[in-house]
Structures are given as structure tokens and as C-alpha cells.
Amino acid sequence: MKLGEAIDIIRGVSFDKNDAAPNPKSGYLPILRAGNIQDRLIVDQDLIWVPNARVSLAQKMQVGDIAIAVSSGSSTLVGKTAILEEGWDGSVGAFCAILRARNGVSPRYLAQWFRGPAFNTWREKKTRGANIQNLQISELAALEITLPPLDDQERLANAMEEQVAAARVAGLACEQQVSLAMRIDSAELKQEFEGCTPITAAPILPVAPDARKWYALVDLARLESGHTPSRRRPEWWGGHVPWLALPDIRKLHGKYAYETAENTNDAGLANSSARLLPPGTVCLSRTASVGFVTILGKPMATSQDFCNWICGPKLDPEFLMYAFMASQESLRELGSGAVHKTIYMPTIQSFHICAPAIEEQRRIARTLRDRLAATETLTTGLKARLSEIERLPQRLLAAAFGQN
């Protein structure tokens, strides 16, 4: 049947802004707005109050009523629905509507149907508008819905509520597992560096763990800066020289860099201060994404957002990268600036590193490489599992309502 034959569609309350109160007031009723319609109705915050006289008897919500957002500046809110599960004395605003089941129709069945893929696909197609997105009430009423007998509606609603709730519990558990897995990296780094923050710019150096010493980083590695060839010269771009920039660094953090989003060329290098850096150069982001680090897997240039370290014979590049990773939080504290933090070159030139002998550095680097790779595999698998679990409610609803 048509949806308009199964439910009453009651428009939300219209009122003047001057009539509305931001807080509870005698003789006023609370009004829900589109933002109050989430997985459940949020009836205890972000409300406005209007005089009782503005709200008709039909507009007062009843247990089992479903609120729907029909207009919003956000397309993700338009068409969202939630059922009123317990008594509450209030209504919805003019950008919303109340869907009230008629005799022979289960409100809980409707609540599940509105969250299913058929309705969501329909609302995505029907939502229209430039700044304000809208659903037309007349089109909503004309939408077709299949209704089994009332007993079957209730049985199906019970089953779906249990299954969707179980999927959400599984999702929360998987989110916790992902969060725990992402902490393993920090724990592994802390263990291998014996609880020491191995990179510091402090004027007074802490006591080094046994068999380790503090060194001025510039004594173990050559510091190079980066540069950006002129954007006004397109012929200096798109060549064979990879050019590491901020948009690349987050996905390369703790890894070797072989490809970049942009390339420059020999003319770009010749006509700027950009330098072609050798493989093994450790590149630390010093602006905006402060503390992210990668190692060049092939010759590259970088933007001025990086400080680049070419290691000498007494410093292993991978060890240096992991030392920066273990020090990321303290490095961020070295940044200056109100909006985008930047570590300036005088501070970078004062870096000290706590390091053991070169063979021990290499052992630590090998250990961390293997352990962090295992953690990444675990985290990737958990995120894939979480993605499947998040899709499960829609699949359950599709199966329950006979939708592909």
C-alpha cells in the first residue's frame, strides 16, 4: 500500500523566533529539531521551547510516533528517523514531521523499515535543494510499503531489534579492539627505547639508559632543508623527480617513501633551493603535521615543511625514524604558532638523540620493523572486520524486508 495509507503524516510546529525560548519555561513545550533525530530521539538537550498554544493536540508526540527530518542544511540529516520509545511531552519543529501508525500497523516495524536500504535509497534520490535540502511530504506519502499481518510485523520487529542491537554491540567491541591495537605501536616503541624519549631539544639532557649516550644529532647526520619550485612555472612540475610534501606524509609515517602525489624535474631543482636527496634520508615533518616521519626509498626532493637527515656511519636511518616516532608527542610541543605549529630550524639544529652503538641500533630497528608490521596487519584486519560489522544492520534490514 501507499505509505500515506498506513500512517498519518503530521507536519511540525511553526512558530516565530520571538516566541521561542532557549530554556524551559512555564506554559511552554519542548520542540525537537533535525539534529535531535539520531539513532534515537535526543529529548534532553539542544531543544527550544514554544508556547503551548502553538502546538495542536495532534502535534504532541505519542509513544510509538516516529520523528523524521524533512528539511535541513545537511543532506545527511534529511530523511533521518527515530521512534519515541517512552512518554515525553513535546513536539517537533517545522523542519520535521511526525509519522503516526494507523490501526493494524506496528510502529516498531515502521521504525525498522525506515532504517532499511529501500527507504534510504529513496530518500537519497528524492532529497533536493541548493542550500536547504528537502523531502516532499506528498512524495513521502506516495512511497510504497509492504505490510504483513500485524502479528508478523511485531515478530519481525522483535527479531530485527535483537539482531541490530547485537550488531551494534559487536561493532563497539571491534572499535575497542582497533583502539587497543593502535596503542601497540606506542608500547613497542617505549619498550625498545627503554622508556626514554630519544629525541630532545632540552638544554639539560636527562640521564641516558645503560649502554646509550646522548649525541648532538647534527654530529651524526647532515641536516638538509627542502623547498618548493615556483608554482608559476608549470614546466618545472610533472617530471621524474618525486617531491615529498605534507599531503603525502601521514600515509607514509613510519614507512619508506617510493611515490609522491607530485613530481618536479631537473629544471625545478636547478631553479630553486630544492635538493635531490639520496635514498635513506630521514624526513621529519616540522609544520602542520608535526612529528610525522618517513625514509626516502629512492632519490627525492621535499618541500620546506620537512627537515631532512642524511645519516653518517654511526647512525642507522631506521633507528632515527623510530626515535622520531617514539618522540612524536614531545616534538609537537616544540612547535610554535597559533594555527599551524612549526618547529623552527634553530630548535631542530639543537636536537639531541639518545642512541646505543650502531649494531644495537640496527637490532632495535629490525625488531621494531617486524613488530610494527605485525601490528599494522592486525589493525588492518580489525578495521576491515569493523567495516563489515557496520554494514551488517543494513544487510539484516535488507534481508528482513525482502530487498537486495
Sine and cosine of phi, psi and omega as CSV:
sin_phi,cos_phi,sin_psi,cos_psi,sin_omega,cos_omega
0.00,0.00,0.20,-0.98,0.11,-0.99
-0.95,0.32,0.58,-0.81,0.00,-1.00
-0.85,0.53,-0.59,0.80,0.00,-1.00
-0.91,0.42,-0.26,0.96,0.07,-1.00
-1.00,0.03,-0.28,0.96,-0.04,-1.00
-0.99,-0.16,-0.36,0.93,-0.08,-1.00
-0.66,-0.75,0.32,-0.95,0.24,-0.97
-0.99,-0.13,0.73,-0.68,0.04,-1.00
-0.96,-0.27,0.92,-0.40,-0.10,-1.00
-0.93,-0.36,0.86,-0.50,-0.01,-1.00
-0.92,0.39,0.47,-0.88,-0.02,-1.00
-0.95,0.30,0.11,-0.99,-0.11,-0.99
-0.98,0.18,0.78,-0.62,0.13,-0.99
-0.99,-0.11,0.61,-0.79,-0.01,-1.00
-0.35,-0.94,0.36,-0.93,0.07,-1.00
-0.99,0.15,0.56,-0.83,0.03,-1.00
-0.85,0.53,-0.56,0.83,-0.02,-1.00
-0.92,0.40,-0.37,0.93,0.01,-1.00
-0.99,0.15,-0.37,0.93,-0.15,-0.99
-0.99,0.17,0.56,-0.83,0.06,-1.00
-0.87,-0.49,0.62,-0.78,-0.02,-1.00
-0.98,0.18,-0.18,0.98,-0.05,-1.00
-0.71,-0.71,0.31,-0.95,0.01,-1.00
-0.82,0.58,0.58,-0.82,-0.08,-1.00
-0.48,-0.88,0.64,-0.77,-0.01,-1.00
-0.85,0.53,0.73,-0.68,0.00,-1.00
0.99,0.15,0.19,0.98,-0.01,-1.00
-0.87,-0.50,0.46,-0.89,0.04,-1.00
-0.89,-0.45,0.56,-0.83,0.03,-1.00
-0.97,0.26,0.55,-0.83,-0.03,-1.00
-0.82,-0.58,0.76,-0.65,0.08,-1.00
-1.00,0.09,0.56,-0.83,0.11,-0.99
-0.90,-0.43,0.05,-1.00,-0.09,-1.00
-0.82,0.57,-0.62,0.78,-0.03,-1.00
-0.92,0.40,-0.28,0.96,0.03,-1.00
-0.99,0.16,-0.14,0.99,-0.03,-1.00
-0.99,-0.11,0.99,-0.14,0.03,-1.00
-0.89,-0.46,-0.55,-0.84,0.09,-1.00
-0.88,0.48,-0.43,0.90,0.14,-0.99
-0.68,-0.73,0.22,-0.98,0.06,-1.00
-0.97,0.24,0.78,-0.62,0.05,-1.00
-1.00,-0.05,0.98,-0.18,-0.12,-0.99
-0.95,-0.30,0.17,0.98,-0.07,-1.00
-0.82,-0.57,0.20,0.98,0.04,-1.00
-0.36,-0.93,0.34,-0.94,0.01,-1.00
0.82,0.57,0.67,0.75,0.00,-1.00
-0.97,-0.22,0.27,-0.96,0.23,-0.97
-0.80,-0.60,0.35,-0.94,-0.04,-1.00
-0.86,-0.51,0.67,-0.74,0.02,-1.00
-0.78,-0.63,0.36,-0.93,0.00,-1.00
-0.86,0.52,0.60,-0.80,0.02,-1.00
-0.79,0.62,-0.59,0.81,-0.08,-1.00
-0.89,0.45,-0.36,0.93,0.00,-1.00
-0.97,0.23,-0.29,0.96,-0.13,-0.99
-0.95,-0.31,0.88,-0.47,0.04,-1.00
-0.97,0.26,0.25,-0.97,0.00,-1.00
-0.87,0.49,-0.66,0.75,-0.01,-1.00
-0.90,0.43,-0.49,0.87,-0.06,-1.00
-0.99,0.16,-0.17,0.99,0.05,-1.00
-0.97,0.24,0.81,-0.59,-0.10,-0.99
-0.93,0.36,0.58,-0.82,0.05,-1.00
-0.88,-0.48,0.40,-0.91,0.07,-1.00
-0.84,0.54,0.75,-0.66,-0.05,-1.00
0.99,-0.12,-0.24,0.97,0.09,-1.00
-0.92,0.40,0.54,-0.84,0.03,-1.00
-0.91,-0.41,0.83,-0.56,0.07,-1.00
-1.00,0.01,0.65,-0.76,0.02,-1.00
-0.73,-0.68,0.68,-0.73,0.10,-1.00
-0.99,0.10,0.86,-0.51,-0.02,-1.00
-0.96,-0.29,-0.23,0.97,0.05,-1.00
-0.57,-0.82,0.62,-0.78,0.04,-1.00
-0.18,-0.98,0.38,-0.93,0.12,-0.99
-0.97,0.25,-0.19,0.98,0.00,-1.00
-0.92,-0.39,0.84,-0.54,0.01,-1.00
-0.91,0.41,-0.39,0.92,0.00,-1.00
-0.96,0.29,-0.35,0.94,0.01,-1.00
-1.00,0.01,-0.52,0.85,-0.07,-1.00
-0.89,0.46,0.79,-0.62,-0.01,-1.00
1.00,0.02,-0.07,1.00,0.05,-1.00
-0.93,0.36,0.61,-0.79,-0.03,-1.00
-0.74,-0.67,0.41,-0.91,0.12,-0.99
-0.37,-0.93,0.56,-0.83,-0.07,-1.00
-1.00,-0.09,0.58,-0.82,0.11,-0.99
-0.99,0.11,0.93,-0.38,-0.14,-0.99
-1.00,-0.04,-0.33,0.94,0.02,-1.00
-0.57,-0.82,0.27,-0.96,-0.12,-0.99
-0.84,0.54,0.69,-0.73,0.01,-1.00
-0.38,-0.93,0.74,-0.68,-0.08,-1.00
-0.99,-0.13,1.00,-0.06,-0.01,-1.00
-0.11,-0.99,-0.15,-0.99,-0.03,-1.00
-0.53,-0.85,-0.23,-0.97,0.01,-1.00
-0.87,-0.50,0.39,-0.92,-0.01,-1.00
-0.99,0.17,0.03,-1.00,-0.11,-0.99
-0.91,0.40,-0.35,0.94,0.03,-1.00
-1.00,0.09,0.09,1.00,-0.01,-1.00
-0.79,-0.62,0.07,-1.00,0.09,-1.00
-0.54,-0.84,0.29,-0.96,0.05,-1.00
-0.94,-0.34,0.76,-0.65,0.05,-1.00
-0.95,-0.30,0.91,-0.42,-0.11,-0.99
-0.90,-0.45,0.86,-0.50,-0.04,-1.00
-0.92,0.40,0.64,-0.77,0.08,-1.00
-1.00,0.03,0.09,-1.00,0.03,-1.00
-0.83,0.56,0.67,-0.75,0.00,-1.00
1.00,0.06,0.04,1.00,-0.01,-1.00
-0.84,-0.54,0.79,-0.61,0.01,-1.00
-0.99,0.13,0.85,-0.52,0.06,-1.00
-0.86,0.52,-0.59,0.80,-0.02,-1.00
-0.93,0.36,-0.57,0.82,0.09,-1.00
-0.89,0.45,-0.72,0.69,0.03,-1.00
-0.86,0.51,-0.68,0.74,-0.03,-1.00
-0.86,0.52,-0.64,0.77,0.04,-1.00
-0.95,0.32,-0.64,0.76,-0.01,-1.00
-0.88,0.48,-0.64,0.77,-0.02,-1.00
-0.92,0.39,-0.31,0.95,0.03,-1.00
-1.00,-0.09,-0.04,1.00,-0.04,-1.00
-0.98,0.19,0.21,-0.98,-0.08,-1.00
-0.91,0.41,-0.50,0.86,-0.02,-1.00
-0.89,0.45,-0.74,0.67,0.00,-1.00
-0.93,0.37,-0.64,0.77,-0.02,-1.00
-0.90,0.43,-0.62,0.78,0.07,-1.00
-0.90,0.43,-0.67,0.74,0.01,-1.00
-0.89,0.46,-0.72,0.70,-0.07,-1.00
-0.92,0.39,-0.54,0.84,0.06,-1.00
-0.91,0.42,-0.59,0.80,0.01,-1.00
-0.96,0.26,-0.56,0.83,-0.14,-0.99
-1.00,-0.03,-0.28,0.96,0.01,-1.00
-0.92,0.39,0.80,-0.60,-0.03,-1.00
-0.61,-0.79,0.29,-0.96,0.00,-1.00
0.77,-0.64,0.44,-0.90,-0.02,-1.00
-1.00,0.09,-0.96,0.29,0.00,-1.00
-1.00,0.04,-0.68,0.73,0.05,-1.00
-0.97,-0.24,0.83,-0.55,0.02,-1.00
-1.00,0.05,0.62,-0.78,-0.09,-1.00
-0.68,-0.73,0.49,-0.87,0.26,-0.96
-0.92,-0.40,0.68,-0.73,0.01,-1.00
-1.00,0.09,0.79,-0.61,0.01,-1.00
-0.86,0.52,-0.64,0.77,-0.03,-1.00
-0.89,0.45,-0.63,0.78,0.02,-1.00
-0.94,0.33,-0.58,0.82,0.06,-1.00
-0.89,0.46,-0.69,0.72,-0.01,-1.00
-0.90,0.43,-0.48,0.88,-0.04,-1.00
-1.00,0.09,-0.12,0.99,-0.02,-1.00
-0.91,0.41,0.69,-0.73,-0.04,-1.00
-1.00,0.07,0.61,-0.79,0.04,-1.00
-0.66,-0.75,0.63,-0.78,0.06,-1.00
-0.99,-0.15,0.81,-0.58,-0.03,-1.00
-0.89,-0.46,0.89,-0.46,0.16,-0.99
-0.97,0.24,0.05,-1.00,0.08,-1.00
-0.83,0.56,0.42,-0.91,-0.12,-0.99
-0.83,0.55,-0.67,0.74,0.01,-1.00
-0.87,0.48,-0.64,0.76,0.03,-1.00
-0.93,0.36,-0.58,0.81,0.07,-1.00
-0.86,0.51,-0.73,0.69,-0.03,-1.00
-0.91,0.41,-0.67,0.74,0.01,-1.00
-0.88,0.47,-0.70,0.71,-0.01,-1.00
-0.92,0.40,-0.64,0.77,0.02,-1.00
-0.88,0.47,-0.68,0.73,0.03,-1.00
-0.86,0.51,-0.73,0.68,-0.03,-1.00
-0.89,0.46,-0.69,0.73,-0.03,-1.00
-0.92,0.39,-0.65,0.76,0.01,-1.00
-0.87,0.49,-0.67,0.75,0.00,-1.00
-0.92,0.40,-0.70,0.71,-0.06,-1.00
-0.94,0.34,-0.67,0.74,0.01,-1.00
-0.92,0.40,-0.63,0.78,0.05,-1.00
-0.89,0.46,-0.67,0.74,0.03,-1.00
-0.90,0.45,-0.63,0.78,0.03,-1.00
-0.90,0.44,-0.62,0.78,0.01,-1.00
-0.92,0.38,-0.63,0.77,0.05,-1.00
-0.89,0.46,-0.69,0.72,0.03,-1.00
-0.89,0.46,-0.63,0.78,0.03,-1.00
-0.90,0.44,-0.68,0.73,0.03,-1.00
-0.89,0.45,-0.67,0.75,0.02,-1.00
-0.89,0.45,-0.66,0.75,0.00,-1.00
-0.93,0.37,-0.61,0.79,0.07,-1.00
-0.86,0.51,-0.66,0.75,0.04,-1.00
-0.90,0.43,-0.62,0.78,0.03,-1.00
-0.91,0.42,-0.66,0.75,0.05,-1.00
-0.88,0.47,-0.70,0.71,0.00,-1.00
-0.87,0.48,-0.68,0.73,0.02,-1.00
-0.91,0.41,-0.67,0.74,0.00,-1.00
-0.88,0.47,-0.59,0.80,-0.02,-1.00
-0.95,0.32,-0.31,0.95,0.05,-1.00
-0.99,0.12,-0.25,0.97,-0.07,-1.00
-0.88,0.47,-0.63,0.78,0.00,-1.00
-0.81,0.58,-0.74,0.67,-0.02,-1.00
-0.89,0.46,-0.64,0.77,0.00,-1.00
-0.91,0.41,-0.66,0.75,0.01,-1.00
-0.90,0.43,-0.69,0.73,0.01,-1.00
-0.89,0.45,-0.70,0.72,-0.01,-1.00
-0.87,0.49,-0.65,0.76,-0.02,-1.00
-0.91,0.42,-0.74,0.67,-0.06,-1.00
-0.93,0.37,-0.46,0.89,0.03,-1.00
-0.99,-0.12,0.24,0.97,0.12,-0.99
0.81,0.58,0.63,0.78,0.06,-1.00
0.97,0.26,0.05,1.00,-0.01,-1.00
-1.00,-0.03,0.64,-0.77,0.17,-0.99
-0.99,0.13,0.96,-0.29,-0.25,-0.97
-0.98,0.21,-0.24,0.97,0.06,-1.00
-0.89,-0.46,0.78,-0.63,0.01,-1.00
-0.57,-0.82,0.44,-0.90,0.14,-0.99
-0.90,-0.43,0.22,0.98,-0.03,-1.00
-0.92,0.38,0.61,-0.79,0.00,-1.00
-0.94,0.35,-0.45,0.89,0.04,-1.00
-0.93,-0.36,0.87,-0.49,-0.08,-1.00
-0.99,0.11,0.66,-0.75,0.06,-1.00
-0.94,0.34,0.16,-0.99,0.02,-1.00
-0.94,0.34,0.75,-0.66,-0.01,-1.00
-0.99,0.16,0.57,-0.82,0.12,-0.99
-0.86,0.50,0.29,-0.96,0.00,-1.00
-0.82,0.57,0.61,-0.79,0.05,-1.00
0.92,0.39,0.28,0.96,0.07,-1.00
-0.78,-0.63,0.42,-0.91,0.00,-1.00
-0.68,-0.73,0.36,-0.93,0.11,-0.99
-1.00,-0.02,0.70,-0.71,0.04,-1.00
-0.75,-0.66,0.56,-0.83,0.21,-0.98
-0.92,0.39,0.80,-0.60,-0.09,-1.00
-0.88,0.48,-0.54,0.84,-0.01,-1.00
-0.93,0.37,-0.25,0.97,0.08,-1.00
-0.99,0.13,-0.30,0.95,-0.03,-1.00
-0.95,-0.32,-0.27,0.96,-0.05,-1.00
-0.51,-0.86,0.50,-0.87,0.02,-1.00
-1.00,0.00,0.77,-0.63,-0.02,-1.00
-1.00,0.02,0.78,-0.62,0.05,-1.00
-0.80,-0.61,0.60,-0.80,0.08,-1.00
-0.98,-0.18,0.13,-0.99,0.04,-1.00
-0.91,-0.41,0.00,-1.00,-0.02,-1.00
-0.35,-0.94,0.34,-0.94,0.03,-1.00
-0.92,-0.39,0.90,-0.44,0.11,-0.99
-0.85,0.53,0.46,-0.89,-0.09,-1.00
-0.84,0.54,0.76,-0.65,0.07,-1.00
-0.96,0.28,-0.24,0.97,0.01,-1.00
-0.98,0.18,-0.10,1.00,0.00,-1.00
-0.89,-0.47,0.99,0.12,-0.06,-1.00
-0.85,0.52,-0.40,0.91,-0.01,-1.00
-0.94,0.33,-0.18,0.98,0.04,-1.00
-1.00,0.00,0.04,1.00,-0.06,-1.00
-0.85,-0.52,0.39,-0.92,0.07,-1.00
0.99,0.10,0.39,0.92,-0.01,-1.00
-1.00,-0.07,-0.56,-0.83,-0.11,-0.99
-0.98,-0.21,-0.02,1.00,-0.08,-1.00
-0.98,-0.18,0.93,-0.36,0.06,-1.00
-0.87,0.50,0.62,-0.79,-0.05,-1.00
-0.79,-0.61,0.95,-0.30,-0.07,-1.00
-0.97,0.23,0.80,-0.60,0.00,-1.00
-0.70,-0.72,0.13,-0.99,-0.07,-1.00
-0.82,0.58,-0.65,0.76,0.01,-1.00
-0.86,0.50,-0.31,0.95,-0.03,-1.00
-1.00,0.07,-0.46,0.89,-0.37,-0.93
-0.95,0.31,-0.56,0.83,-0.08,-1.00
-0.90,0.43,-0.64,0.77,0.00,-1.00
-0.97,0.24,-0.27,0.96,-0.01,-1.00
-0.99,-0.17,-0.03,1.00,-0.07,-1.00
-0.83,0.56,0.83,-0.55,0.02,-1.00
0.97,0.23,0.25,0.97,-0.05,-1.00
-0.75,-0.66,0.10,-0.99,0.13,-0.99
-1.00,0.09,0.61,-0.79,0.00,-1.00
-0.98,-0.21,0.83,-0.55,0.04,-1.00
-0.87,-0.49,-0.42,0.91,-0.01,-1.00
-0.71,-0.71,0.49,-0.87,0.02,-1.00
-0.74,-0.67,0.30,-0.95,-0.02,-1.00
-0.92,0.39,-0.52,0.85,-0.02,-1.00
-0.79,-0.62,0.46,-0.89,0.09,-1.00
-0.83,-0.55,0.51,-0.86,0.19,-0.98
-0.93,-0.36,-0.27,-0.96,-0.02,-1.00
-0.54,-0.84,-0.07,-1.00,-0.05,-1.00
-0.87,0.49,-0.62,0.79,0.01,-1.00
-0.92,0.40,-0.61,0.79,0.04,-1.00
-0.89,0.45,-0.64,0.77,0.04,-1.00
-0.93,0.37,-0.67,0.74,-0.08,-1.00
-0.93,0.37,-0.46,0.89,-0.08,-1.00
-0.95,-0.31,0.39,0.92,0.06,-1.00
-0.51,-0.86,0.02,-1.00,0.05,-1.00
-1.00,0.02,0.10,0.99,0.05,-1.00
-0.91,0.42,0.62,-0.79,-0.02,-1.00
-0.87,-0.48,0.59,-0.80,0.12,-0.99
-0.99,0.13,0.91,-0.41,-0.09,-1.00
-0.99,-0.16,0.54,-0.84,-0.10,-1.00
-0.98,0.18,0.34,-0.94,0.13,-0.99
-0.83,0.56,0.56,-0.83,-0.03,-1.00
1.00,-0.06,-0.16,0.99,0.06,-1.00
-0.91,0.41,0.74,-0.67,0.01,-1.00
-1.00,-0.08,0.86,-0.50,-0.10,-0.99
-0.93,-0.38,0.88,-0.47,-0.03,-1.00
-0.95,-0.32,0.81,-0.59,0.06,-1.00
-0.95,0.32,0.79,-0.61,-0.04,-1.00
-0.91,-0.40,-0.03,1.00,0.04,-1.00
-0.76,-0.65,0.48,-0.88,0.06,-1.00
0.83,0.56,-0.98,0.18,0.02,-1.00
-1.00,0.06,0.87,0.49,-0.12,-0.99
-0.89,0.46,0.74,-0.67,0.13,-0.99
0.99,-0.12,-0.12,0.99,0.07,-1.00
-0.99,0.17,0.60,-0.80,-0.20,-0.98
-0.60,-0.80,0.54,-0.84,0.06,-1.00
-0.56,-0.83,0.23,-0.97,0.10,-1.00
-0.89,-0.45,0.71,-0.70,0.02,-1.00
-0.94,0.33,0.81,-0.59,0.05,-1.00
-1.00,-0.02,-0.14,0.99,0.02,-1.00
-0.41,-0.91,0.22,-0.97,0.02,-1.00
-0.86,0.51,0.74,-0.68,-0.03,-1.00
-0.52,-0.86,0.26,-0.97,0.23,-0.97
-0.93,-0.36,0.27,-0.96,0.03,-1.00
-0.72,-0.70,0.28,-0.96,0.13,-0.99
-0.97,0.24,0.13,-0.99,0.02,-1.00
-0.95,0.30,-0.02,1.00,0.02,-1.00
-0.98,0.19,-0.02,1.00,-0.05,-1.00
-0.86,-0.51,0.55,-0.84,0.30,-0.96
-0.96,-0.28,0.74,-0.67,-0.18,-0.98
-0.89,-0.45,0.73,-0.69,-0.10,-0.99
-0.87,-0.49,0.87,-0.50,0.07,-1.00
-0.98,-0.19,0.95,-0.33,-0.18,-0.98
-0.96,0.28,0.61,-0.79,0.13,-0.99
-1.00,0.07,-0.11,-0.99,-0.11,-0.99
-0.93,0.38,-0.27,0.96,-0.04,-1.00
-0.99,-0.17,0.13,0.99,-0.03,-1.00
-0.68,-0.74,0.84,-0.54,0.03,-1.00
-0.99,0.14,0.77,-0.64,-0.04,-1.00
-0.86,0.52,-0.67,0.74,0.00,-1.00
-0.91,0.42,-0.65,0.76,0.06,-1.00
-0.86,0.51,-0.68,0.74,0.02,-1.00
-0.89,0.45,-0.68,0.73,0.02,-1.00
-0.86,0.51,-0.73,0.68,-0.01,-1.00
-0.92,0.40,-0.52,0.85,0.06,-1.00
-0.91,0.42,-0.65,0.76,0.08,-1.00
-0.90,0.43,-0.66,0.75,0.01,-1.00
-0.89,0.45,-0.65,0.76,0.01,-1.00
-0.93,0.36,-0.30,0.95,-0.05,-1.00
-0.95,-0.31,0.19,0.98,-0.18,-0.98
-0.85,0.53,-0.69,0.72,-0.03,-1.00
-0.89,0.46,-0.71,0.71,0.00,-1.00
-0.94,0.35,-0.51,0.86,0.05,-1.00
-0.91,0.42,-0.64,0.77,0.01,-1.00
-0.88,0.47,-0.54,0.84,0.01,-1.00
-0.93,0.36,-0.31,0.95,0.02,-1.00
-0.99,0.17,-0.23,0.97,-0.04,-1.00
-0.95,0.32,0.55,-0.84,0.04,-1.00
-0.87,-0.49,0.46,-0.89,0.03,-1.00
0.82,-0.57,0.60,-0.80,-0.06,-1.00
-0.97,0.25,-0.69,0.73,-0.08,-1.00
-0.99,-0.16,-0.89,0.46,0.01,-1.00
-0.95,-0.32,0.88,-0.48,0.00,-1.00
-0.95,0.32,0.62,-0.79,0.03,-1.00
-0.66,-0.75,0.72,-0.70,0.17,-0.99
-1.00,-0.07,0.88,-0.47,-0.08,-1.00
-0.99,0.11,0.37,-0.93,-0.13,-0.99
-0.84,0.54,-0.65,0.76,0.03,-1.00
-0.84,0.54,-0.60,0.80,0.05,-1.00
-0.93,0.37,-0.68,0.73,0.00,-1.00
-0.89,0.46,-0.63,0.78,0.01,-1.00
-0.92,0.39,-0.29,0.96,0.01,-1.00
-1.00,-0.06,0.05,1.00,-0.01,-1.00
-0.84,0.54,0.66,-0.75,0.18,-0.98
-0.86,-0.51,0.50,-0.87,0.01,-1.00
-0.81,-0.59,0.67,-0.75,0.07,-1.00
-0.99,-0.11,0.92,-0.40,-0.16,-0.99
-0.63,-0.78,0.53,-0.85,0.16,-0.99
-1.00,0.04,-0.18,-0.98,0.07,-1.00
-0.90,0.43,0.33,-0.94,-0.15,-0.99
-0.86,0.50,-0.63,0.78,-0.01,-1.00
-0.91,0.42,-0.63,0.78,0.05,-1.00
-0.93,0.37,-0.59,0.80,0.09,-1.00
-0.84,0.55,-0.70,0.71,-0.04,-1.00
-0.92,0.39,-0.60,0.80,0.05,-1.00
-0.90,0.44,-0.70,0.71,0.02,-1.00
-0.87,0.49,-0.68,0.73,-0.01,-1.00
-0.89,0.46,-0.69,0.72,0.01,-1.00
-0.88,0.47,-0.71,0.71,-0.02,-1.00
-0.87,0.49,-0.74,0.67,-0.02,-1.00
-0.92,0.39,-0.60,0.80,0.02,-1.00
-0.85,0.52,-0.73,0.69,-0.03,-1.00
-0.93,0.36,-0.70,0.71,-0.06,-1.00
-0.93,0.36,-0.66,0.75,0.00,-1.00
-0.94,0.35,-0.53,0.85,0.08,-1.00
-0.91,0.41,-0.65,0.76,0.03,-1.00
-0.90,0.43,-0.64,0.77,0.04,-1.00
-0.90,0.43,-0.65,0.76,0.01,-1.00
-0.89,0.45,-0.65,0.76,0.05,-1.00
-0.88,0.47,-0.69,0.72,0.02,-1.00
-0.88,0.47,-0.73,0.68,-0.04,-1.00
-0.90,0.43,-0.66,0.75,0.03,-1.00
-0.88,0.47,-0.68,0.74,0.02,-1.00
-0.90,0.43,-0.66,0.75,0.01,-1.00
-0.92,0.40,-0.63,0.78,0.02,-1.00
-0.91,0.41,-0.61,0.79,0.05,-1.00
-0.91,0.42,-0.65,0.76,0.03,-1.00
-0.90,0.44,-0.67,0.74,0.01,-1.00
-0.88,0.47,-0.65,0.76,0.03,-1.00
-0.87,0.49,-0.65,0.76,0.04,-1.00
-0.91,0.42,-0.67,0.75,-0.01,-1.00
-0.90,0.43,-0.63,0.78,0.00,-1.00
-0.91,0.42,-0.47,0.88,0.04,-1.00
-0.99,0.11,-0.22,0.97,-0.10,-0.99
-0.88,0.48,-0.70,0.71,0.01,-1.00
-0.82,0.57,-0.68,0.73,0.01,-1.00
-0.91,0.41,-0.58,0.81,0.04,-1.00
-0.93,0.36,-0.64,0.76,0.04,-1.00
-0.89,0.46,-0.70,0.71,0.00,-1.00
-0.91,0.41,-0.63,0.78,0.02,-1.00
-0.89,0.45,-0.68,0.73,0.01,-1.00
-0.92,0.40,-0.65,0.76,-0.05,-1.00
-0.91,0.41,-0.59,0.81,-0.07,-1.00
-0.98,-0.21,0.26,0.97,0.11,-0.99
0.92,0.39,0.58,0.81,-0.02,-1.00
-0.92,-0.40,0.57,-0.82,0.02,-1.00
-1.00,0.06,0.00,0.00,0.00,0.00
